[in-house]
Amino acid sequence: MGRFDTAALETAALGAATTDADMFFQLGMMYSTGASVEADYVSAHKWFNLAALNGNRDAIRLRREVAEMMSEGEIATAQRAARAWLGR
C-alpha cells in the first residue's frame, strides 16, 4: 500500500460507521509500524483506541504497547483526536 492508499483508507474511515473496528485497526497498524506511512504513534493510538472502543481486542493490547512509547502529552493528544473523531 502506498501513501495514496493510506489517504483513501482514512477518507473511507471518515465515512464509515463508528463501529468499523477492522478499518480502524488497520489504520492503527499502518501508523504504528510505519507501513506505507511515516510511523506516528499519536495517530496509531487514536485509531487503536477507536478500534478498541468497538470491540477489537487486539487493538486494546496494541494501544497499550504504543502508549508505552509515548509521552503523557502525546497520549492526551491521541485521546483528544479520538474523541474529536467520534464527535464529528
PyMOL CGO cylinders between C-alpha atoms (Angstrom):
from pymol import cmd
from pymol.cgo import CYLINDER

trace = [
    CYLINDER, 0.00, 0.00, 0.00, 1.28, 3.44, -0.86, 0.3, 1, 1, 1, 1, 1, 1,
    CYLINDER, 1.28, 3.44, -0.86, 0.61, 6.80, 0.68, 0.3, 1, 1, 1, 1, 1, 1,
    CYLINDER, 0.61, 6.80, 0.68, -2.39, 7.25, -1.62, 0.3, 1, 1, 1, 1, 1, 1,
    CYLINDER, -2.39, 7.25, -1.62, -3.91, 4.05, -0.25, 0.3, 1, 1, 1, 1, 1, 1,
    CYLINDER, -3.91, 4.05, -0.25, -3.49, 5.30, 3.32, 0.3, 1, 1, 1, 1, 1, 1,
    CYLINDER, -3.49, 5.30, 3.32, -5.23, 8.54, 2.44, 0.3, 1, 1, 1, 1, 1, 1,
    CYLINDER, -5.23, 8.54, 2.44, -8.02, 6.56, 0.80, 0.3, 1, 1, 1, 1, 1, 1,
    CYLINDER, -8.02, 6.56, 0.80, -8.37, 4.37, 3.88, 0.3, 1, 1, 1, 1, 1, 1,
    CYLINDER, -8.37, 4.37, 3.88, -8.57, 7.42, 6.17, 0.3, 1, 1, 1, 1, 1, 1,
    CYLINDER, -8.57, 7.42, 6.17, -11.13, 9.00, 3.86, 0.3, 1, 1, 1, 1, 1, 1,
    CYLINDER, -11.13, 9.00, 3.86, -13.17, 5.80, 3.97, 0.3, 1, 1, 1, 1, 1, 1,
    CYLINDER, -13.17, 5.80, 3.97, -12.92, 5.82, 7.77, 0.3, 1, 1, 1, 1, 1, 1,
    CYLINDER, -12.92, 5.82, 7.77, -14.44, 9.30, 7.81, 0.3, 1, 1, 1, 1, 1, 1,
    CYLINDER, -14.44, 9.30, 7.81, -17.49, 7.93, 6.05, 0.3, 1, 1, 1, 1, 1, 1,
    CYLINDER, -17.49, 7.93, 6.05, -17.54, 4.68, 8.00, 0.3, 1, 1, 1, 1, 1, 1,
    CYLINDER, -17.54, 4.68, 8.00, -19.94, 3.83, 10.73, 0.3, 1, 1, 1, 1, 1, 1,
    CYLINDER, -19.94, 3.83, 10.73, -18.44, 4.40, 14.16, 0.3, 1, 1, 1, 1, 1, 1,
    CYLINDER, -18.44, 4.40, 14.16, -18.38, 0.61, 14.56, 0.3, 1, 1, 1, 1, 1, 1,
    CYLINDER, -18.38, 0.61, 14.56, -15.96, -0.28, 11.75, 0.3, 1, 1, 1, 1, 1, 1,
    CYLINDER, -15.96, -0.28, 11.75, -13.35, -1.70, 14.13, 0.3, 1, 1, 1, 1, 1, 1,
    CYLINDER, -13.35, -1.70, 14.13, -11.45, -3.57, 11.41, 0.3, 1, 1, 1, 1, 1, 1,
    CYLINDER, -11.45, -3.57, 11.41, -10.81, -0.43, 9.37, 0.3, 1, 1, 1, 1, 1, 1,
    CYLINDER, -10.81, -0.43, 9.37, -9.75, 1.48, 12.48, 0.3, 1, 1, 1, 1, 1, 1,
    CYLINDER, -9.75, 1.48, 12.48, -7.45, -1.39, 13.49, 0.3, 1, 1, 1, 1, 1, 1,
    CYLINDER, -7.45, -1.39, 13.49, -5.78, -1.44, 10.06, 0.3, 1, 1, 1, 1, 1, 1,
    CYLINDER, -5.78, -1.44, 10.06, -5.12, 2.29, 10.27, 0.3, 1, 1, 1, 1, 1, 1,
    CYLINDER, -5.12, 2.29, 10.27, -3.60, 1.79, 13.73, 0.3, 1, 1, 1, 1, 1, 1,
    CYLINDER, -3.60, 1.79, 13.73, -1.35, -0.96, 12.37, 0.3, 1, 1, 1, 1, 1, 1,
    CYLINDER, -1.35, -0.96, 12.37, -0.20, 1.19, 9.47, 0.3, 1, 1, 1, 1, 1, 1,
    CYLINDER, -0.20, 1.19, 9.47, 0.70, 4.13, 11.71, 0.3, 1, 1, 1, 1, 1, 1,
    CYLINDER, 0.70, 4.13, 11.71, 2.29, 2.02, 14.44, 0.3, 1, 1, 1, 1, 1, 1,
    CYLINDER, 2.29, 2.02, 14.44, 4.55, 0.09, 12.06, 0.3, 1, 1, 1, 1, 1, 1,
    CYLINDER, 4.55, 0.09, 12.06, 5.20, 2.79, 9.50, 0.3, 1, 1, 1, 1, 1, 1,
    CYLINDER, 5.20, 2.79, 9.50, 3.73, 0.59, 6.77, 0.3, 1, 1, 1, 1, 1, 1,
    CYLINDER, 3.73, 0.59, 6.77, 3.05, 2.88, 3.80, 0.3, 1, 1, 1, 1, 1, 1,
    CYLINDER, 3.05, 2.88, 3.80, 3.19, 5.95, 6.06, 0.3, 1, 1, 1, 1, 1, 1,
    CYLINDER, 3.19, 5.95, 6.06, 5.67, 7.55, 8.40, 0.3, 1, 1, 1, 1, 1, 1,
    CYLINDER, 5.67, 7.55, 8.40, 5.29, 5.93, 11.83, 0.3, 1, 1, 1, 1, 1, 1,
    CYLINDER, 5.29, 5.93, 11.83, 3.10, 8.14, 14.00, 0.3, 1, 1, 1, 1, 1, 1,
    CYLINDER, 3.10, 8.14, 14.00, 2.29, 6.82, 17.46, 0.3, 1, 1, 1, 1, 1, 1,
    CYLINDER, 2.29, 6.82, 17.46, -0.28, 9.53, 18.17, 0.3, 1, 1, 1, 1, 1, 1,
    CYLINDER, -0.28, 9.53, 18.17, -2.27, 8.53, 15.09, 0.3, 1, 1, 1, 1, 1, 1,
    CYLINDER, -2.27, 8.53, 15.09, -1.75, 4.84, 15.82, 0.3, 1, 1, 1, 1, 1, 1,
    CYLINDER, -1.75, 4.84, 15.82, -3.05, 5.28, 19.37, 0.3, 1, 1, 1, 1, 1, 1,
    CYLINDER, -3.05, 5.28, 19.37, -6.07, 7.22, 18.08, 0.3, 1, 1, 1, 1, 1, 1,
    CYLINDER, -6.07, 7.22, 18.08, -7.06, 4.50, 15.60, 0.3, 1, 1, 1, 1, 1, 1,
    CYLINDER, -7.06, 4.50, 15.60, -6.35, 1.65, 18.04, 0.3, 1, 1, 1, 1, 1, 1,
    CYLINDER, -6.35, 1.65, 18.04, -8.46, 3.48, 20.61, 0.3, 1, 1, 1, 1, 1, 1,
    CYLINDER, -8.46, 3.48, 20.61, -11.38, 3.72, 18.16, 0.3, 1, 1, 1, 1, 1, 1,
    CYLINDER, -11.38, 3.72, 18.16, -10.99, 0.05, 17.23, 0.3, 1, 1, 1, 1, 1, 1,
    CYLINDER, -10.99, 0.05, 17.23, -10.84, -0.94, 20.90, 0.3, 1, 1, 1, 1, 1, 1,
    CYLINDER, -10.84, -0.94, 20.90, -13.97, 1.07, 21.67, 0.3, 1, 1, 1, 1, 1, 1,
    CYLINDER, -13.97, 1.07, 21.67, -15.70, -1.01, 19.03, 0.3, 1, 1, 1, 1, 1, 1,
    CYLINDER, -15.70, -1.01, 19.03, -14.63, -4.35, 20.46, 0.3, 1, 1, 1, 1, 1, 1,
    CYLINDER, -14.63, -4.35, 20.46, -11.33, -5.19, 18.76, 0.3, 1, 1, 1, 1, 1, 1,
    CYLINDER, -11.33, -5.19, 18.76, -9.35, -7.00, 21.46, 0.3, 1, 1, 1, 1, 1, 1,
    CYLINDER, -9.35, -7.00, 21.46, -6.06, -6.87, 19.56, 0.3, 1, 1, 1, 1, 1, 1,
    CYLINDER, -6.06, -6.87, 19.56, -6.39, -3.09, 19.42, 0.3, 1, 1, 1, 1, 1, 1,
    CYLINDER, -6.39, -3.09, 19.42, -6.59, -2.96, 23.21, 0.3, 1, 1, 1, 1, 1, 1,
    CYLINDER, -6.59, -2.96, 23.21, -3.25, -4.75, 23.51, 0.3, 1, 1, 1, 1, 1, 1,
    CYLINDER, -3.25, -4.75, 23.51, -1.54, -2.78, 20.74, 0.3, 1, 1, 1, 1, 1, 1,
    CYLINDER, -1.54, -2.78, 20.74, -2.84, 0.55, 22.05, 0.3, 1, 1, 1, 1, 1, 1,
    CYLINDER, -2.84, 0.55, 22.05, -1.15, -0.30, 25.35, 0.3, 1, 1, 1, 1, 1, 1,
    CYLINDER, -1.15, -0.30, 25.35, 2.11, -1.21, 23.59, 0.3, 1, 1, 1, 1, 1, 1,
    CYLINDER, 2.11, -1.21, 23.59, 2.10, 2.01, 21.57, 0.3, 1, 1, 1, 1, 1, 1,
    CYLINDER, 2.10, 2.01, 21.57, 1.32, 4.04, 24.71, 0.3, 1, 1, 1, 1, 1, 1,
    CYLINDER, 1.32, 4.04, 24.71, 4.48, 2.68, 26.34, 0.3, 1, 1, 1, 1, 1, 1,
    CYLINDER, 4.48, 2.68, 26.34, 6.49, 4.52, 23.66, 0.3, 1, 1, 1, 1, 1, 1,
    CYLINDER, 6.49, 4.52, 23.66, 4.60, 7.81, 24.07, 0.3, 1, 1, 1, 1, 1, 1,
    CYLINDER, 4.60, 7.81, 24.07, 4.74, 10.71, 26.49, 0.3, 1, 1, 1, 1, 1, 1,
    CYLINDER, 4.74, 10.71, 26.49, 1.72, 11.59, 28.61, 0.3, 1, 1, 1, 1, 1, 1,
    CYLINDER, 1.72, 11.59, 28.61, 1.17, 14.63, 26.40, 0.3, 1, 1, 1, 1, 1, 1,
    CYLINDER, 1.17, 14.63, 26.40, 1.16, 12.51, 23.26, 0.3, 1, 1, 1, 1, 1, 1,
    CYLINDER, 1.16, 12.51, 23.26, -1.34, 10.11, 24.80, 0.3, 1, 1, 1, 1, 1, 1,
    CYLINDER, -1.34, 10.11, 24.80, -3.58, 13.03, 25.75, 0.3, 1, 1, 1, 1, 1, 1,
    CYLINDER, -3.58, 13.03, 25.75, -3.35, 14.36, 22.19, 0.3, 1, 1, 1, 1, 1, 1,
    CYLINDER, -3.35, 14.36, 22.19, -4.29, 10.95, 20.78, 0.3, 1, 1, 1, 1, 1, 1,
    CYLINDER, -4.29, 10.95, 20.78, -7.24, 10.66, 23.15, 0.3, 1, 1, 1, 1, 1, 1,
    CYLINDER, -7.24, 10.66, 23.15, -8.48, 14.13, 22.16, 0.3, 1, 1, 1, 1, 1, 1,
    CYLINDER, -8.48, 14.13, 22.16, -8.17, 13.17, 18.49, 0.3, 1, 1, 1, 1, 1, 1,
    CYLINDER, -8.17, 13.17, 18.49, -10.22, 10.01, 19.05, 0.3, 1, 1, 1, 1, 1, 1,
    CYLINDER, -10.22, 10.01, 19.05, -12.91, 11.97, 20.91, 0.3, 1, 1, 1, 1, 1, 1,
    CYLINDER, -12.91, 11.97, 20.91, -12.95, 14.57, 18.14, 0.3, 1, 1, 1, 1, 1, 1,
    CYLINDER, -12.95, 14.57, 18.14, -13.36, 11.84, 15.54, 0.3, 1, 1, 1, 1, 1, 1,
    CYLINDER, -13.36, 11.84, 15.54, -16.29, 10.38, 17.48, 0.3, 1, 1, 1, 1, 1, 1,
    CYLINDER, -16.29, 10.38, 17.48, -17.87, 13.81, 17.73, 0.3, 1, 1, 1, 1, 1, 1,
    CYLINDER, -17.87, 13.81, 17.73, -17.61, 14.57, 14.03, 0.3, 1, 1, 1, 1, 1, 1,
]
cmd.load_cgo(trace, "trace")
